[in-house]
Amino acid sequence: MLAVMTAWSLIATADVKPASAEMTTDGRLDEPCWASADWNGEFRELAGRQKGGEIIQTSFAIVADARAVYVGVRCREPAMDAVRALPPNNLWNCDCVEIFLAPSGRSFSFYHFAVPYDSRNGTATRFLSEGGNITPDPYGPPWKMARQDGTDEWTVEIEIPLSAFYMTRNDEWSTTWLVN
């Protein structure tokens, strides 16, 4: 079970579906498991940007296998040319996907993954919080991400090996994770 949170306030729950046998982290989200995944776009705080009266919605899904967790994100964007034309900025002032995962089910111990749309804005990075103390991950376990542009959206596919959650002790793992 996945508990989807915004600012750690429960807004939805979703079951994590099994990943496809052959997952390819290419940003395309074309594996069969993405079609049957529980897609969620119930964001409350930064629900979307207002452009010409239309709410531009982001949605995500999570699938997993015995080795890794996979996060797929669809960032709807009818003005993709404008996104591509944005000048470089820093990671925190650009179009970016940020994911917070708390395998313990507690909000003060989480892993933070940030993926910019444009690599000129910084590299994909990972942070961890142990009891609320947020720091760049000194160990830097391997994880993969890829972005793909579409006509009216850009997508991100992230593969996080379960070993990347190394700060969560065995007895702290929960069957319900917090996600933001």
C-alpha positions in Angstrom: 0.0 0.0 0.0 1.2 3.5 -0.9 0.0 6.5 1.1 0.2 9.5 -1.1 0.8 12.7 0.9 1.1 16.4 0.2 3.2 18.0 2.9 2.7 14.7 4.7 -1.0 15.2 4.9 -2.9 12.2 3.7 -4.8 12.8 0.4 -5.0 9.4 -1.2 -3.8 5.8 -1.0 -2.8 3.5 -3.9 -1.6 -0.1 -4.3 1.8 -0.5 -5.8 1.4 -2.8 -8.8 4.1 -5.3 -9.9 6.7 -4.0 -12.4 7.0 -5.5 -15.8 9.5 -8.3 -16.3 11.7 -6.2 -18.5 11.8 -2.6 -17.2 13.8 -0.1 -19.2 14.5 3.2 -17.6 14.2 5.3 -20.7 11.5 7.9 -19.7 8.9 6.5 -22.1 6.6 4.8 -19.6 5.6 2.3 -22.3 6.0 -0.9 -20.3 2.7 -2.7 -19.8 2.8 -2.1 -16.0 2.5 1.6 -16.4 -0.9 1.1 -18.2 -2.3 -0.8 -15.3 -0.6 1.2 -12.5 -2.6 3.4 -10.1 -1.9 6.9 -11.5 -2.4 9.7 -9.0 -2.7 13.4 -9.6 -4.4 14.4 -6.4 -2.0 17.1 -5.5 -3.3 19.8 -3.2 -0.5 22.2 -2.5 1.2 22.8 -5.9 -1.6 21.3 -7.8 -0.6 22.8 -11.2 0.2 26.0 -12.9 -2.6 28.2 -14.2 -2.1 28.8 -18.0 -4.9 30.4 -19.9 -7.5 29.2 -17.4 -6.4 25.5 -17.7 -5.0 23.6 -14.8 -1.9 21.8 -16.0 -1.8 18.6 -13.9 1.1 16.3 -13.0 0.4 12.7 -12.2 2.6 9.8 -11.0 2.5 6.1 -10.5 4.8 3.7 -8.6 5.4 0.0 -9.5 7.9 -2.3 -7.9 9.6 -5.7 -8.1 11.8 -7.6 -5.6 14.8 -5.5 -6.6 13.6 -1.9 -7.1 10.9 0.7 -6.9 10.0 2.5 -10.2 8.4 5.9 -10.3 6.8 7.3 -13.4 5.8 10.9 -13.7 3.7 12.7 -16.4 4.1 16.4 -16.4 1.4 17.8 -18.7 2.6 20.8 -20.5 0.8 22.2 -23.6 3.7 24.7 -24.1 6.6 22.4 -24.4 8.5 24.8 -26.7 8.4 27.4 -23.9 9.8 24.9 -21.4 12.6 23.9 -23.8 13.4 27.6 -24.3 13.8 28.4 -20.6 17.3 29.7 -19.8 19.4 27.6 -17.4 18.7 28.2 -13.7 19.5 26.2 -10.6 17.8 22.9 -9.6 15.4 24.6 -7.2 14.2 27.3 -9.7 13.4 25.3 -12.7 10.9 22.7 -14.0 11.8 19.8 -11.8 10.3 16.6 -10.4 10.9 16.1 -6.7 9.9 12.9 -4.9 10.0 12.1 -1.2 9.7 8.5 -0.1 9.4 7.4 3.5 9.6 3.5 3.6 9.2 3.7 7.4 5.8 5.4 7.1 7.1 8.2 9.3 7.6 11.7 8.0 11.0 12.5 9.6 12.9 9.7 7.9 12.7 10.0 4.1 14.6 10.0 0.9 14.4 12.9 -1.5 15.0 12.6 -5.2 15.2 15.6 -7.5 15.2 15.5 -11.3 15.4 18.7 -13.4 13.8 19.0 -16.8 17.0 20.4 -18.2 20.4 19.0 -17.1 21.9 22.5 -17.4 19.9 23.2 -14.2 21.9 20.7 -12.2 22.1 17.0 -12.1 19.6 14.6 -10.7 20.3 14.5 -7.0 19.4 12.6 -3.8 19.0 13.7 -0.2 18.1 11.8 2.9 16.5 12.9 6.2 17.2 11.0 9.3 15.0 12.4 12.1 14.4 15.6 10.2 18.1 16.3 9.5 18.2 16.7 5.7 21.6 16.2 4.0 23.0 15.2 0.6 23.4 11.5 0.7 27.1 10.8 1.4 26.9 7.2 0.2 25.2 8.1 -3.1 23.7 4.7 -3.9 23.0 4.1 -7.6 19.7 5.1 -9.1 18.6 5.8 -12.6 16.4 8.3 -14.2 15.5 9.3 -17.8 13.3 12.0 -19.3 11.3 11.9 -22.5 9.6 14.8 -24.3 6.1 14.4 -25.8 3.9 16.8 -27.7 2.1 18.1 -24.7 4.0 16.6 -21.8 7.3 15.5 -20.5 7.8 12.3 -18.6 10.3 11.0 -16.1 11.0 7.4 -15.2 13.0 6.7 -12.1 14.5 3.4 -11.0 15.5 3.2 -7.3 17.1 -0.1 -6.1 15.8 -1.1 -2.7 19.4 -1.0 -1.5 19.2 2.8 -1.9 17.0 3.0 1.1 19.9 1.8 3.3 19.3 4.2 6.1 16.0 2.6 7.0 16.6 -0.2 9.4 15.0 -3.6 8.7 12.6 -3.4 11.6 11.5 0.1 10.5 10.2 -0.9 7.0 6.5 -0.5 6.7 4.0 -1.9 4.2 2.6 1.6 3.9 5.1 4.2 2.7 4.6 8.0 2.7 5.1 9.7 -0.6 5.2 13.4 -1.4 
